[in-house]
Amino acid sequence: MSSRSVAALVAVLLLAAALRLTAVLTWGDVQVLRGDEGWYVRAARSLAAGTGYTGALRPPGHPALLSVVFAAGGDLREARFAQIAVSLAGIAMLFGIVRAGFGTLAATLSALLMALHPTLISYTHFLWTETLVATLLLLAFWCLDRAERSARDGWLVGAGLALGAAVLTRDMLFAFVPVVLLWLAIGPAPRTATRIRRMALVALPVVLLIAPWMARNYVLLGKPFVLSTNSWFPIAVGNLLPEKRILGMSQENREFHERYLEMEDELERAAYARETALAAIAKEQPWWIVRKVLRNTYYLFSTASQLKRFVKSRWLARGWNDFMRNVTTVEATYYAVTMVLGIVALWLVPGGRLKLLVVALILFHWAVYIVANANHRFRVPLLPFFLLYVGPLLVGAGRRTVRERWRLAGAGASLAAFAAVLATPWLRRLLVALLVVPLLTGCQTTSATSGPPNVVLVSIDTLRPDHLGVYGYERTTSPNIDALARDGVVFENAVSPSSWTLPAHASMLTGVSPYRHGAVTSATPIRDDVPLLAELLRAHGFHTIGLINAPFVNRSYGFARGFERFEQSFARKKRDGARRHAAVLEAVRTLEPPFFLFVHYMDVHWPYRPPKAFNRFARDRRGKNVLQPLGVRGFLDFQKAVREGRVKLSAEDRQRLVDLYDGEILAMDAKIAELVEAVRERAPNTVFVITSDHGEEFFEHDGFGHSRTLYEEVVRVPLIVFGPGVARGERVSALVSLLDVVPTVLELAGAPLPQGLEGSSLVPALRGDDLRRDDTLIALQTSSHDGYEALRGVRSPTRKLLHDGRSDRSELFDLARDPGERTNLWPATKDERLEAALAALQQPERGRPLPTPDADTVEALKALGYL
């Protein structure tokens, strides 16, 4: 290789290394394992420790690579560095293939496109098989290309070794070996014996590499397996198609996943996956093969990426999520442009016999993942092969073939197919719009409102109902919510079982009180044996999406259970409500019915900083932090200082807090209108439930905030339901609670109600029937965030009994006569029914202890004033 070629290659490799190292050392979050990374790392560490390789669930190629790093004393950072080295080797292989056929300039351009590819840069960081598979395939093709250009058999042996290693890394490639042998069989060698020898030189190294692994598995399991016991799993997943739509996951698929993962025995797993796959293939489905082709082609070649998933799940290193969200846009654009160039290049650039094998590899992957489960991960090893002939195309290597009409027609048809894949989301929306108009389709279609409705549950943290117009507030804080409420049912007397975020939301999403779910302090999550609404709806065939904006409603506390998609967006130094709301609206555009969407907004919560356009009630519109001149550090410190009398607020200061709070509600009201409009545009058959987890005290009982009392100002919440099938203009005065949300949503969705729910369905009231709940008793509890408080209570429609476990003090209020809870009737007046109910309340059944909060949660708590 000339010095010019060496210099060009070194420059490209240095650039590629710099980009990949930057990714690993900045946004990579190298110490956290995601998805399959955990399995590969565990297997690698077992090999490095000399304790062997457990089972045969996956082939050992990638764990073997990582085990070398761990055996040498390296950690996860060094393991990702090793993958950088592997990816650089792949770039060098691509450079060598292109240079041999088209020269240094073309090779430099192709290698540069590979070095700059955002998807390939990000996959270097992920400890998955894609980086290694891509490099091994490029190595095999480089050796085959060298073998075509020389008479040395060593290149064929090298190709066989590379193919064997690739098969041991991704077992689906085992079926590609015969394709390579067929390619050799139709080669230019004049003698049949020569062709057979060339085929044997490739096949024997493959056999020698994989035969010991297969023999080991036979001895271990007592049955022969081709490389892994997991081979039937993707075929089963890929053939359990939804009956009523092309994209998405069917209920059978979810059930298969759950049962498959529950099985500990590998042989049992393999047999179950095989039976499921064959049954799914044999099942008669109209247009089955067409649906499979369309569905899996979309999943394989769309702009979806693992980086997008990481951004949506906030799995990146702290501080990089917003930046990388913009990078995903660049990634999608880069991918689309390079794929267009690659498709054109494959048709126009003469590449000899090697190009025939490149096309065969692409078609092989497409065919395999039509049969099996398609995933955007699986296209990653193909990306370099689409780039192989782009460099030559850019330097004019395809100029002579432009006039060949069959090539132009092929390129045009291929580009049209790729464009259809990219346009699938828009085409799908257009198709749905057409199908709901019988005159356009010429046939009877399903009504847009048939079947169970979709459900959107919106929780607006810290929202008091008596600060909304629909509940009688004199200020115009909620014009949009008021208008929506007029088209639905308003529950005038809804109560939360607790006065702070964690236990209240746990009750809202489980249908049981804090005494049952156990999430009562910042150190205790929801008990594992308590099912969540998302789990119940997902089991009933609903897509479940959770979009969360609070540190106390996160994965650590168990709230992610049952959600297919659960996105946490924690505040840091300042809430970025506009950006987060935009992300919520973007997520709405991807919803597929039937769905359950849970959206949690933190915008009304302290600190009160309404956007300038909505800060209409405070005299001081500068948004100055009211705490700054008071000498307190944060929300909890302020709350405690007010209650203890250490901080004295003037009437003007108190009113200013209310004014800023009302401004936050006004801003939130505008977002609710946008959310409802976006959902209705996407899915008209949707019922909305708008509520809150608790209220906020503004000195009604000489305190401020929430969590430390159980008075009405902190436990009363709004509850508004509207949508198709819901009575319009109804107001319900009966006592209800957040525990009623779960049974209500389940009945709306047509899902069965599990045993043990403490709430009752409100569907009769939604249909306009009277709701008689005179005997209702609601258990109340708060331990505050730090577990300091020990307040228990019981509320009936007319009375409330509270007991402070630390001071052993009780309070009884007649809410009918004293709604402000100013007069304590206890002990002069007793209520035997409430006292018996209070005495029956046991200590909350706490679950496993919570692990140490991660950095994101700590920063969010600091931003909210809790730390």
Buried (B, 14 or more C-beta within 10 A) or exposed (E): EEEEBEEBBEBBBEBBBEBBBEBBBBBBBBEEBBBBBEBBBEBBBBBBEEEEBEBBBBBBBBBBBBBBBBBEEBEBBBBBBBBBEBBBBBBBBBBBBBBBBBBBBBBBBBBBBBBBBBBBBBBBBBBBBBBBBBBBBBBBBBBBBBBBEEEEBEBBBBBBBBBBBBBBBBBBBBEBBEBBBEBBBEBEBEEEEEBBBBBBBBBBBBEEBBEEBBEBBEEBBEEEBBBBBBBBBBBBBBBBBBEEBBBBBBBBBBBBBEEBEEBEEBBEBBBBBBEBBBEBBEEEBEEBEEBBEBBBBBBBBBBBBBBBBBBBBBBBBBEBBEEBBEBBEEBBEBBBEBBBBBBBBBBBBBBEBBBEBBBBBBEBBBEBBBBBBBBBBBBBBBBBBBBBBBBBBBBEBBEEBEEEEEBBEBBEEBBEEBEBBBEBBEEBEEEBEEBBEEEEEEEEBEEBEEBBBBBBBBBBBBBBBEBBBBBEBEBEBBBBBBBBBEBBBBBBBBBBBBBBBBBBBBBBBBBBBBBBBBBBBBBBBBBEEBBBBBBBBBBBBBBBBBBBBBBBBBBBBBBBBBBBBBBBBBBEEEBBBEEBBEBBBEBBEEBBBBBBBBBBBBBBBBBBBBBEEBBBBBEEBEBEEBBEEBEBEBBBBBBBBBBEEEBEBEEEEBBBBBBBBBBBBBBBBBBBBBBBEBBBEBBBBBBBBBBBBBBBBBBBBEBBBBBBBBBBBBBBBBBBBBBEEBBEEBEBEBBBBBBBBBBBBBBBBEBEBBEEBBBBBBBBBBEEEEBEBEEBBBBBBBBBBEEEBBBBBBBBBEBBBBBBEEEEEBBBBBBEEBEEBEEBBBEEEEBEBBBEBBEEBEEBBBBEEBEEBBEBBBBBBBBBBBB
